[in-house]
Amino acid sequence: MKVKGSYPGLKEFAEFMVKETERVCDPAMNPDKDKKPNKENSKESRRSYSTTAKKPRCIYCNKENHYIDECKKFGAIPVKERQE
């Protein structure tokens, strides 16, 4: 006889776990397992994101289509003046 509040022995616990595992893994016990998920109700929804690329703008001459490292006007300035 088991006393209320006591824990089962290791053997009883192992037997219980085997039976529960078999029960849970039985396809008859989980009829929704083989159903294909509905796209609208699926937890894993697919998402897409759209971005637009800005045209590069030079911070020296303020013209589009190039950055300062490609700027001909900035490149023509002596290095000492660029550092100031």
Secondary structure, 3 states (H helix, E strand, C coil): CCCCCCCCCHHHHHHHHHHHHHHHHCHHHCCCCCCCCCCCCCCCCCCCCCCCCCCCECCCCCCECCCHHHCHHHHCCCHHHHHC
